[in-house]
């Protein structure tokens, strides 16, 4: 992972996502997930393009099952957009870059 996308865990979830002053895009993923590997470079590109406006993080659902359960993650990749600590939008599965970008920009 490049420097634009942070690794989220149960220990930093509140500080990085819930208490964030800017919107946060969370990519729920797992290492064994093929589609997750497809969407990862798209997330990286968007993180670079929207740096400073939106925070991007990845949460490994295998290593952080409590958060995945809390948000009802049943399929990965799941992309959730958090604003003021609340989920404001969700996309499941591989998404085209422009579709994700429009989803994010519509909430800024």
MOPAC internal coordinates of N, CA, C and O (Angstrom, degrees):
PM7 1SCF
backbone

  N    0.0000 0     0.00 0     0.00 0    0    0    0
  C    1.4525 1     0.00 0     0.00 0    1    0    0
  C    1.5244 1   109.83 1     0.00 0    2    1    0
  O    1.2310 1   121.09 1   -43.26 1    3    2    1
  N    1.3003 1   115.51 1   136.74 1    3    2    1
  C    1.4661 1   120.17 1   177.66 1    5    3    2
  C    1.5161 1   109.78 1   -78.31 1    6    5    3
  O    1.2310 1   120.87 1    -3.89 1    7    6    5
  N    1.3095 1   115.95 1   176.11 1    7    6    5
  C    1.4514 1   121.46 1  -175.44 1    9    7    6
  C    1.5156 1   115.11 1   -70.35 1   10    9    7
  O    1.2310 1   119.92 1   167.08 1   11   10    9
  N    1.3373 1   117.76 1   -12.92 1   11   10    9
  C    1.4603 1   120.16 1  -176.86 1   13   11   10
  C    1.5202 1   112.90 1   -77.53 1   14   13   11
  O    1.2310 1   120.10 1   156.00 1   15   14   13
  N    1.3146 1   117.41 1   -24.00 1   15   14   13
  C    1.4667 1   121.70 1  -175.64 1   17   15   14
  C    1.5218 1   108.48 1  -112.71 1   18   17   15
  O    1.2310 1   121.00 1   -54.35 1   19   18   17
  N    1.3374 1   115.70 1   125.65 1   19   18   17
  C    1.4621 1   119.54 1  -178.53 1   21   19   18
  C    1.5245 1   110.65 1   -91.50 1   22   21   19
  O    1.2310 1   120.83 1   -26.85 1   23   22   21
  N    1.3040 1   116.02 1   153.15 1   23   22   21
  C    1.4577 1   121.82 1   175.06 1   25   23   22
  C    1.5186 1   107.72 1   -88.00 1   26   25   23
  O    1.2310 1   121.19 1   -58.78 1   27   26   25
  N    1.3154 1   115.34 1   121.22 1   27   26   25
  C    1.4644 1   120.70 1   179.50 1   29   27   26
  C    1.5179 1   110.06 1   -97.12 1   30   29   27
  O    1.2310 1   121.23 1   -36.08 1   31   30   29
  N    1.3210 1   115.25 1   143.92 1   31   30   29
  C    1.4629 1   122.10 1   178.17 1   33   31   30
  C    1.5204 1   108.10 1  -139.86 1   34   33   31
  O    1.2310 1   121.29 1    -6.81 1   35   34   33
  N    1.3190 1   115.14 1   173.19 1   35   34   33
  C    1.4628 1   118.40 1   177.26 1   37   35   34
  C    1.5263 1   110.91 1   -63.67 1   38   37   35
  O    1.2310 1   119.96 1   152.39 1   39   38   37
  N    1.3282 1   117.68 1   -27.61 1   39   38   37
  C    1.4694 1   119.60 1  -177.83 1   41   39   38
  C    1.5321 1   113.22 1   -78.70 1   42   41   39
  O    1.2310 1   119.65 1   151.54 1   43   42   41
  N    1.3443 1   118.27 1   -28.46 1   43   42   41
  C    1.4700 1   118.36 1   179.93 1   45   43   42
  C    1.5312 1   113.23 1  -108.02 1   46   45   43
  O    1.2310 1   119.91 1  -176.25 1   47   46   45
  N    1.3226 1   117.78 1     3.75 1   47   46   45
  C    1.4663 1   122.71 1  -176.18 1   49   47   46
  C    1.5281 1   112.50 1   -55.09 1   50   49   47
  O    1.2310 1   120.22 1   129.87 1   51   50   49
  N    1.3333 1   117.18 1   -50.13 1   51   50   49
  C    1.4680 1   119.54 1  -177.07 1   53   51   50
  C    1.5198 1   112.21 1   -64.41 1   54   53   51
  O    1.2310 1   120.21 1   134.50 1   55   54   53
  N    1.3268 1   117.21 1   -45.50 1   55   54   53
  C    1.4669 1   119.62 1  -177.63 1   57   55   54
  C    1.5230 1   112.07 1   -69.30 1   58   57   55
  O    1.2310 1   119.92 1   141.16 1   59   58   57
  N    1.3253 1   117.75 1   -38.84 1   59   58   57
  C    1.4597 1   120.87 1  -175.08 1   61   59   58
  C    1.5302 1   114.19 1   -85.91 1   62   61   59
  O    1.2310 1   120.05 1   148.61 1   63   62   61
  N    1.3357 1   117.51 1   -31.39 1   63   62   61
  C    1.4658 1   120.02 1  -174.76 1   65   63   62
  C    1.5297 1   111.72 1  -111.24 1   66   65   63
  O    1.2310 1   120.34 1   118.87 1   67   66   65
  N    1.3206 1   116.96 1   -61.13 1   67   66   65
  C    1.4572 1   121.06 1  -173.58 1   69   67   66
  C    1.5336 1   111.71 1   -63.79 1   70   69   67
  O    1.2310 1   120.08 1   138.07 1   71   70   69
  N    1.3187 1   117.45 1   -41.93 1   71   70   69
  C    1.4626 1   120.85 1  -177.27 1   73   71   70
  C    1.5248 1   113.87 1   -97.03 1   74   73   71
  O    1.2310 1   119.56 1  -167.00 1   75   74   73
  N    1.3122 1   118.45 1    13.00 1   75   74   73
  C    1.4609 1   121.47 1  -178.07 1   77   75   74
  C    1.5280 1   111.02 1   -68.98 1   78   77   75
  O    1.2310 1   121.06 1   -40.69 1   79   78   77
  N    1.3327 1   115.58 1   139.31 1   79   78   77
  C    1.4650 1   120.56 1   179.08 1   81   79   78
  C    1.5296 1   111.81 1   -81.31 1   82   81   79
  O    1.2310 1   120.23 1   166.61 1   83   82   81
  N    1.3385 1   117.16 1   -13.39 1   83   82   81
  C    1.4687 1   121.05 1   176.83 1   85   83   82
  C    1.5294 1   108.60 1  -122.50 1   86   85   83
  O    1.2310 1   120.12 1   -20.06 1   87   86   85
  N    1.3443 1   117.38 1   159.94 1   87   86   85
  C    1.4663 1   119.40 1   178.60 1   89   87   86
  C    1.5302 1   111.46 1   -57.55 1   90   89   87
  O    1.2310 1   121.34 1   -29.42 1   91   90   89
  N    1.3284 1   115.04 1   150.58 1   91   90   89
  C    1.4638 1   121.17 1  -178.69 1   93   91   90
  C    1.5310 1   109.19 1  -127.21 1   94   93   91
  O    1.2310 1   121.16 1   -52.15 1   95   94   93
  N    1.3336 1   115.38 1   127.85 1   95   94   93
  C    1.4607 1   121.46 1   173.48 1   97   95   94
  C    1.5172 1   106.86 1   -97.47 1   98   97   95
  O    1.2310 1   120.66 1   -57.06 1   99   98   97
  N    1.3393 1   116.34 1   122.94 1   99   98   97
  C    1.4577 1   120.98 1  -179.86 1  101   99   98
  C    1.5250 1   109.13 1  -112.48 1  102  101   99
  O    1.2310 1   121.48 1   -54.58 1  103  102  101
  N    1.3242 1   114.77 1   125.42 1  103  102  101
  C    1.4631 1   122.45 1   176.22 1  105  103  102
  C    1.5245 1   106.71 1  -100.39 1  106  105  103
  O    1.2310 1   120.59 1   -72.79 1  107  106  105
  N    1.3423 1   116.49 1   107.21 1  107  106  105
  C    1.4688 1   121.77 1   175.55 1  109  107  106
  C    1.5234 1   106.28 1   -83.84 1  110  109  107
  O    1.2310 1   120.17 1   -57.73 1  111  110  109
  N    1.3357 1   117.29 1   122.27 1  111  110  109
  C    1.4538 1   122.08 1  -172.02 1  113  111  110
  C    1.5245 1   110.88 1  -148.03 1  114  113  111
  O    1.2310 1   120.94 1    -3.37 1  115  114  113
  N    1.3248 1   115.80 1   176.63 1  115  114  113
  C    1.4698 1   122.82 1   172.33 1  117  115  114
  C    1.5260 1   107.61 1  -150.72 1  118  117  115
  O    1.2310 1   120.35 1   -29.59 1  119  118  117
  N    1.3372 1   116.94 1   150.41 1  119  118  117
  C    1.4705 1   120.57 1  -175.88 1  121  119  118
  C    1.5329 1   114.35 1   -60.60 1  122  121  119
  O    1.2310 1   119.92 1   150.53 1  123  122  121
  N    1.3196 1   117.76 1   -29.47 1  123  122  121
  C    1.4566 1   121.08 1  -176.85 1  125  123  122
  C    1.5329 1   113.17 1   -83.11 1  126  125  123
  O    1.2310 1   120.07 1   174.93 1  127  126  125
  N    1.3194 1   117.47 1    -5.07 1  127  126  125
  C    1.4671 1   123.28 1  -172.66 1  129  127  126
  C    1.5321 1   111.03 1   -87.02 1  130  129  127
  O    1.2310 1   120.55 1   -68.79 1  131  130  129
  N    1.3404 1   116.56 1   111.21 1  131  130  129
  C    1.4615 1   121.83 1   179.41 1  133  131  130
  C    1.5292 1   113.35 1   -59.06 1  134  133  131
  O    1.2310 1   119.61 1   128.65 1  135  134  133
  N    1.3400 1   118.35 1   -51.35 1  135  134  133
  C    1.4653 1   119.55 1   178.74 1  137  135  134
  C    1.5362 1   112.96 1   -59.40 1  138  137  135
  O    1.2310 1   120.45 1   150.97 1  139  138  137
  N    1.3340 1   116.75 1   -29.03 1  139  138  137
  C    1.4657 1   120.05 1   177.56 1  141  139  138
  C    1.5261 1   110.50 1   -64.29 1  142  141  139
  O    1.2310 1   120.85 1   142.96 1  143  142  141
  N    1.3270 1   115.98 1   -37.04 1  143  142  141
  C    1.4661 1   119.88 1   178.65 1  145  143  142
  C    1.5242 1   110.99 1   -70.24 1  146  145  143
  O    1.2310 1   120.54 1   151.81 1  147  146  145
  N    1.3244 1   116.57 1   -28.19 1  147  146  145
  C    1.4694 1   120.78 1   178.20 1  149  147  146
  C    1.5318 1   110.24 1   -71.09 1  150  149  147
  O    1.2310 1   120.21 1   138.56 1  151  150  149
  N    1.3285 1   117.20 1   -41.44 1  151  150  149
  C    1.4627 1   120.40 1  -175.55 1  153  151  150
  C    1.5290 1   112.81 1   -81.78 1  154  153  151
  O    1.2310 1   119.77 1   160.69 1  155  154  153
  N    1.3272 1   118.05 1   -19.31 1  155  154  153
  C    1.4717 1   121.05 1  -177.07 1  157  155  154
  C    1.5290 1   113.64 1   -54.56 1  158  157  155
  O    1.2310 1   118.79 1   132.73 1  159  158  157
  N    1.3444 1   119.91 1   -47.27 1  159  158  157
  C    1.4673 1   118.05 1   179.59 1  161  159  158
  C    1.5336 1   113.00 1   -66.01 1  162  161  159
  O    1.2310 1   120.25 1   151.37 1  163  162  161
  N    1.3204 1   117.13 1   -28.63 1  163  162  161
  C    1.4714 1   121.00 1   177.44 1  165  163  162
  C    1.5288 1   109.02 1   -66.55 1  166  165  163
  O    1.2310 1   120.61 1   136.66 1  167  166  165
  N    1.3278 1   116.43 1   -43.34 1  167  166  165
  C    1.4648 1   121.36 1   178.25 1  169  167  166
  C    1.5334 1   109.30 1   -61.58 1  170  169  167
  O    1.2310 1   120.57 1   137.25 1  171  170  169
  N    1.3339 1   116.52 1   -42.75 1  171  170  169
  C    1.4728 1   120.97 1   178.91 1  173  171  170
  C    1.5275 1   111.12 1   -60.22 1  174  173  171
  O    1.2310 1   120.51 1   134.66 1  175  174  173
  N    1.3319 1   116.64 1   -45.34 1  175  174  173
  C    1.4685 1   120.82 1  -179.49 1  177  175  174
  C    1.5168 1   110.97 1   -62.36 1  178  177  175
  O    1.2310 1   120.32 1   134.72 1  179  178  177
  N    1.3255 1   117.00 1   -45.28 1  179  178  177
  C    1.4628 1   120.56 1   179.97 1  181  179  178
  C    1.5250 1   110.80 1   -64.82 1  182  181  179
  O    1.2310 1   120.53 1   141.95 1  183  182  181
  N    1.3223 1   116.58 1   -38.05 1  183  182  181
  C    1.4665 1   120.60 1   179.36 1  185  183  182
  C    1.5287 1   110.13 1   -61.92 1  186  185  183
  O    1.2310 1   120.54 1   140.01 1  187  186  185
  N    1.3204 1   116.57 1   -39.99 1  187  186  185
  C    1.4673 1   120.40 1   178.67 1  189  187  186
  C    1.5258 1   110.62 1   -68.72 1  190  189  187
  O    1.2310 1   120.50 1   137.97 1  191  190  189
  N    1.3364 1   116.66 1   -42.03 1  191  190  189
  C    1.4648 1   121.00 1  -178.05 1  193  191  190
  C    1.5260 1   112.89 1   -68.51 1  194  193  191
  O    1.2310 1   120.53 1   144.01 1  195  194  193
  N    1.3190 1   116.59 1   -35.99 1  195  194  193
  C    1.4703 1   120.72 1  -173.55 1  197  195  194
  C    1.5240 1   112.57 1  -105.89 1  198  197  195
  O    1.2310 1   120.35 1  -162.59 1  199  198  197
  N    1.3209 1   116.93 1    17.41 1  199  198  197
  C    1.4635 1   121.25 1  -178.34 1  201  199  198
  C    1.5257 1   110.62 1   -55.02 1  202  201  199
  O    1.2310 1   121.13 1   -46.35 1  203  202  201
  N    1.3309 1   115.44 1   133.65 1  203  202  201
  C    1.4509 1   121.01 1   179.78 1  205  203  202
  C    1.5181 1   113.31 1    93.03 1  206  205  203
  O    1.2310 1   120.40 1   155.45 1  207  206  205
  N    1.3484 1   116.85 1   -24.55 1  207  206  205
  C    1.4649 1   121.10 1   179.36 1  209  207  206
  C    1.5229 1   111.26 1   -97.74 1  210  209  207
  O    1.2310 1   121.56 1   145.09 1  211  210  209
  N    1.3299 1   114.62 1   -34.91 1  211  210  209
  C    1.4638 1   122.08 1  -175.33 1  213  211  210
  C    1.5263 1   107.81 1  -140.49 1  214  213  211
  O    1.2310 1   120.74 1   -37.53 1  215  214  213
  N    1.3259 1   116.20 1   142.47 1  215  214  213
  C    1.4636 1   121.51 1   175.58 1  217  215  214
  C    1.5297 1   107.45 1   -97.62 1  218  217  215
  O    1.2310 1   120.48 1   -38.09 1  219  218  217
  N    1.3293 1   116.68 1   141.91 1  219  218  217
  C    1.4678 1   121.69 1   178.91 1  221  219  218
  C    1.5219 1   109.32 1  -119.89 1  222  221  219
  O    1.2310 1   120.94 1   -44.75 1  223  222  221
  N    1.3225 1   115.81 1   135.25 1  223  222  221
  C    1.4526 1   120.34 1   177.96 1  225  223  222
  C    1.5131 1   111.18 1  -142.81 1  226  225  223
  O    1.2310 1   121.33 1   -24.09 1  227  226  225
  N    1.3324 1   115.07 1   155.91 1  227  226  225
  C    1.4608 1   121.70 1   176.68 1  229  227  226
  C    1.5183 1   108.51 1  -118.96 1  230  229  227
  O    1.2310 1   121.11 1   -46.16 1  231  230  229
  N    1.3172 1   115.49 1   133.84 1  231  230  229
  C    1.4592 1   120.78 1   178.06 1  233  231  230
  C    1.5242 1   108.57 1  -119.53 1  234  233  231
  O    1.2310 1   120.90 1   -63.44 1  235  234  233
  N    1.3360 1   115.88 1   116.56 1  235  234  233
  C    1.4657 1   121.69 1   177.67 1  237  235  234
  C    1.5333 1   107.48 1   -74.36 1  238  237  235
  O    1.2310 1   120.75 1   -66.30 1  239  238  237
  N    1.3337 1   116.16 1   113.70 1  239  238  237
  C    1.4672 1   120.13 1  -175.36 1  241  239  238
  C    1.5270 1   112.52 1   -69.63 1  242  241  239
  O    1.2310 1   120.08 1   155.44 1  243  242  241
  N    1.3437 1   117.45 1   -24.56 1  243  242  241
  C    1.4680 1   119.96 1   177.41 1  245  243  242
  C    1.5297 1   110.76 1   -70.58 1  246  245  243
  O    1.2310 1   120.52 1   142.29 1  247  246  245
  N    1.3332 1   116.61 1   -37.71 1  247  246  245
  C    1.4631 1   121.22 1  -177.32 1  249  247  246
  C    1.5240 1   113.06 1   -87.03 1  250  249  247
  O    1.2310 1   120.12 1   163.44 1  251  250  249
  N    1.3381 1   117.37 1   -16.56 1  251  250  249
  C    1.4633 1   122.16 1  -176.78 1  253  251  250
  C    1.5275 1   110.60 1  -132.75 1  254  253  251
  O    1.2310 1   120.50 1  -119.66 1  255  254  253
  N    1.3415 1   116.65 1    60.34 1  255  254  253
  C    1.4681 1   119.45 1  -173.34 1  257  255  254
  C    1.5287 1   114.14 1   -65.16 1  258  257  255
  O    1.2310 1   119.57 1   152.12 1  259  258  257
  N    1.3292 1   118.43 1   -27.88 1  259  258  257
  C    1.4649 1   119.56 1  -177.79 1  261  259  258
  C    1.5215 1   111.98 1   -65.26 1  262  261  259
  O    1.2310 1   120.44 1   138.83 1  263  262  261
  N    1.3248 1   116.77 1   -41.17 1  263  262  261
  C    1.4658 1   119.33 1   178.85 1  265  263  262
  C    1.5229 1   109.85 1   -70.06 1  266  265  263
  O    1.2310 1   120.36 1   137.75 1  267  266  265
  N    1.3263 1   116.92 1   -42.25 1  267  266  265
  C    1.4661 1   120.07 1   177.75 1  269  267  266
  C    1.5279 1   110.18 1   -57.72 1  270  269  267
  O    1.2310 1   120.39 1   137.60 1  271  270  269
  N    1.3203 1   116.85 1   -42.40 1  271  270  269
  C    1.4610 1   121.32 1   179.18 1  273  271  270
  C    1.5331 1   110.93 1   -66.99 1  274  273  271
  O    1.2310 1   120.99 1   137.56 1  275  274  273
  N    1.3263 1   115.71 1   -42.44 1  275  274  273
  C    1.4673 1   120.96 1  -178.67 1  277  275  274
  C    1.5336 1   111.35 1   -57.67 1  278  277  275
  O    1.2310 1   120.38 1   144.21 1  279  278  277
  N    1.3273 1   116.87 1   -35.79 1  279  278  277
  C    1.4611 1   120.74 1  -178.24 1  281  279  278
  C    1.5233 1   113.05 1  -100.09 1  282  281  279
  O    1.2310 1   120.26 1  -169.38 1  283  282  281
  N    1.3257 1   117.12 1    10.62 1  283  282  281
  C    1.4591 1   121.98 1   173.87 1  285  283  282
  C    1.5182 1   114.11 1    65.07 1  286  285  283
  O    1.2310 1   120.60 1  -144.36 1  287  286  285
  N    1.3275 1   116.47 1    35.64 1  287  286  285
  C    1.4616 1   120.13 1  -179.90 1  289  287  286
  C    1.5289 1   108.72 1   -72.30 1  290  289  287
  O    1.2310 1   120.62 1   -64.82 1  291  290  289
  N    1.3397 1   116.42 1   115.18 1  291  290  289
  C    1.4571 1   121.32 1  -179.36 1  293  291  290
  C    1.5203 1   111.86 1  -113.96 1  294  293  291
  O    1.2310 1   120.90 1   161.47 1  295  294  293
  N    1.3349 1   115.88 1   -18.53 1  295  294  293
  C    1.4731 1   120.85 1  -179.95 1  297  295  294
  C    1.5218 1   107.63 1  -140.01 1  298  297  295
  O    1.2310 1   120.98 1   -35.66 1  299  298  297
  N    1.3192 1   115.73 1   144.34 1  299  298  297
  C    1.4595 1   119.58 1   176.66 1  301  299  298
  C    1.5196 1   108.84 1  -127.47 1  302  301  299
  O    1.2310 1   119.37 1   -30.12 1  303  302  301
  N    1.3103 1   118.81 1   149.88 1  303  302  301
  C    1.4506 1   124.93 1     1.55 1  305  303  302
  C    1.5352 1   112.31 1   -74.05 1  306  305  303
  O    1.2310 1   121.09 1   -38.02 1  307  306  305
  N    1.3141 1   115.52 1   141.98 1  307  306  305
  C    1.4603 1   122.34 1   169.52 1  309  307  306
  C    1.5221 1   106.08 1  -119.41 1  310  309  307
  O    1.2310 1   120.89 1   -50.02 1  311  310  309
  N    1.3172 1   115.91 1   129.98 1  311  310  309
  C    1.4611 1   122.06 1   178.76 1  313  311  310
  C    1.5215 1   106.93 1  -109.89 1  314  313  311
  O    1.2310 1   120.58 1   -57.98 1  315  314  313
  N    1.3367 1   116.51 1   122.02 1  315  314  313
  C    1.4637 1   121.02 1   177.72 1  317  315  314
  C    1.5156 1   109.34 1  -119.21 1  318  317  315
  O    1.2310 1   121.30 1   -40.26 1  319  318  317
  N    1.3225 1   115.11 1   139.74 1  319  318  317
  C    1.4597 1   121.22 1   175.81 1  321  319  318
  C    1.5208 1   108.48 1  -106.41 1  322  321  319
  O    1.2310 1   121.05 1   -58.89 1  323  322  321
  N    1.3172 1   115.59 1   121.11 1  323  322  321
  C    1.4611 1   122.34 1   179.53 1  325  323  322
  C    1.5220 1   109.34 1  -105.28 1  326  325  323
  O    1.2310 1   120.76 1   -43.56 1  327  326  325
  N    1.3153 1   116.14 1   136.44 1  327  326  325
  C    1.4609 1   121.41 1   175.57 1  329  327  326
  C    1.5267 1   106.21 1  -136.81 1  330  329  327
  O    1.2310 1   120.68 1   -53.37 1  331  330  329
  N    1.3119 1   116.31 1   126.63 1  331  330  329
  C    1.4710 1   121.28 1  -176.34 1  333  331  330
  C    1.5269 1   111.63 1    54.14 1  334  333  331
  O    1.2310 1   120.51 1  -142.70 1  335  334  333
  N    1.3300 1   116.63 1    37.30 1  335  334  333
  C    1.4556 1   121.72 1   176.56 1  337  335  334
  C    1.5100 1   115.76 1    79.95 1  338  337  335
  O    1.2310 1   120.01 1  -179.50 1  339  338  337
  N    1.3401 1   117.58 1     0.50 1  339  338  337
  C    1.4633 1   121.89 1  -178.11 1  341  339  338
  C    1.5263 1   110.41 1  -114.64 1  342  341  339
  O    1.2310 1   120.75 1   -32.75 1  343  342  341
  N    1.3405 1   116.18 1   147.25 1  343  342  341
  C    1.4668 1   120.52 1   175.12 1  345  343  342
  C    1.5242 1   107.83 1   -73.71 1  346  345  343
  O    1.2310 1   120.44 1   -56.91 1  347  346  345
  N    1.3338 1   116.76 1   123.09 1  347  346  345
  C    1.4639 1   120.27 1   178.58 1  349  347  346
  C    1.5260 1   112.59 1  -110.62 1  350  349  347
  O    1.2310 1   120.20 1   165.27 1  351  350  349
  N    1.3351 1   117.23 1   -14.73 1  351  350  349
  C    1.4659 1   119.90 1   178.01 1  353  351  350
  C    1.5239 1   109.15 1  -161.88 1  354  353  351
  O    1.2310 1   120.90 1   -28.17 1  355  354  353
  N    1.3371 1   115.89 1   151.83 1  355  354  353
  C    1.4630 1   121.61 1  -178.68 1  357  355  354
  C    1.5217 1   109.32 1  -142.91 1  358  357  355
  O    1.2310 1   121.29 1   -39.65 1  359  358  357
  N    1.3123 1   115.14 1   140.35 1  359  358  357
  C    1.4664 1   121.47 1   172.24 1  361  359  358
  C    1.5312 1   106.93 1  -131.79 1  362  361  359
  O    1.2310 1   120.91 1   -40.38 1  363  362  361
  N    1.3384 1   115.87 1   139.62 1  363  362  361
  C    1.4653 1   120.87 1  -179.41 1  365  363  362
  C    1.5274 1   108.27 1  -118.70 1  366  365  363
  O    1.2310 1   121.28 1   -44.97 1  367  366  365
  N    1.3300 1   115.16 1   135.03 1  367  366  365
  C    1.4568 1   120.49 1   179.52 1  369  367  366
  C    1.5137 1   111.80 1    89.62 1  370  369  367
  O    1.2310 1   121.17 1    -3.64 1  371  370  369
  N    1.3232 1   115.36 1   176.36 1  371  370  369
  C    1.4577 1   121.01 1  -179.67 1  373  371  370
  C    1.5218 1   108.84 1   -68.01 1  374  373  371
  O    1.2310 1   121.05 1   -49.18 1  375  374  373
  N    1.3234 1   115.61 1   130.82 1  375  374  373
  C    1.4610 1   122.29 1  -179.27 1  377  375  374
  C    1.5245 1   109.08 1  -120.12 1  378  377  375
  O    1.2310 1   120.12 1   -32.88 1  379  378  377
  N    1.3337 1   117.38 1   147.12 1  379  378  377
  C    1.4618 1   118.59 1   173.30 1  381  379  378
  C    1.5331 1   109.51 1   -64.93 1  382  381  379
  O    1.2310 1   120.90 1   -30.87 1  383  382  381
  N    1.3111 1   115.89 1   149.13 1  383  382  381
  C    1.4636 1   120.79 1  -178.04 1  385  383  382
  C    1.5239 1   111.15 1   -54.99 1  386  385  383
  O    1.2310 1   119.71 1   133.73 1  387  386  385
  N    1.3267 1   118.16 1   -46.27 1  387  386  385
  C    1.4695 1   120.73 1  -177.33 1  389  387  386
  C    1.5213 1   112.26 1   -63.51 1  390  389  387
  O    1.2310 1   120.13 1   144.39 1  391  390  389
  N    1.3250 1   117.36 1   -35.61 1  391  390  389
  C    1.4666 1   120.51 1   179.00 1  393  391  390
  C    1.5296 1   110.18 1   -65.33 1  394  393  391
  O    1.2310 1   120.67 1   136.68 1  395  394  393
  N    1.3275 1   116.32 1   -43.32 1  395  394  393
  C    1.4746 1   119.58 1   178.12 1  397  395  394
  C    1.5198 1   110.59 1   -66.06 1  398  397  395
  O    1.2310 1   120.73 1   138.90 1  399  398  397
  N    1.3180 1   116.22 1   -41.10 1  399  398  397
  C    1.4620 1   119.67 1  -179.10 1  401  399  398
  C    1.5303 1   110.88 1   -62.40 1  402  401  399
  O    1.2310 1   120.48 1   136.53 1  403  402  401
  N    1.3285 1   116.69 1   -43.47 1  403  402  401
  C    1.4583 1   120.05 1   178.76 1  405  403  402
  C    1.5287 1   111.65 1   -64.35 1  406  405  403
  O    1.2310 1   120.82 1   140.33 1  407  406  405
  N    1.3408 1   116.04 1   -39.67 1  407  406  405
  C    1.4673 1   119.70 1   177.86 1  409  407  406
  C    1.5225 1   109.01 1   -58.92 1  410  409  407
  O    1.2310 1   120.25 1   133.90 1  411  410  409
  N    1.3292 1   117.12 1   -46.10 1  411  410  409
  C    1.4612 1   121.81 1  -177.31 1  413  411  410
  C    1.5238 1   110.58 1   -66.65 1  414  413  411
  O    1.2310 1   120.48 1   130.82 1  415  414  413
  N    1.3288 1   116.69 1   -49.18 1  415  414  413
  C    1.4671 1   120.89 1  -176.96 1  417  415  414
  C    1.5241 1   111.98 1   -62.93 1  418  417  415
  O    1.2310 1   119.84 1   150.57 1  419  418  417
  N    1.3395 1   117.90 1   -29.43 1  419  418  417
  C    1.4640 1   120.48 1  -179.63 1  421  419  418
  C    1.5378 1   112.18 1   -67.22 1  422  421  419
  O    1.2310 1   120.43 1   165.42 1  423  422  421
  N    1.3334 1   116.78 1   -14.58 1  423  422  421
  C    1.4710 1   120.18 1  -178.85 1  425  423  422
  C    1.5241 1   112.81 1  -108.56 1  426  425  423
  O    1.2310 1   120.01 1  -175.84 1  427  426  425
  N    1.3167 1   117.58 1     4.16 1  427  426  425
  C    1.4730 1   119.69 1   179.25 1  429  427  426
  C    1.5119 1   111.27 1   -85.97 1  430  429  427
  O    1.2310 1   120.10 1   180.00 1  431  430  429

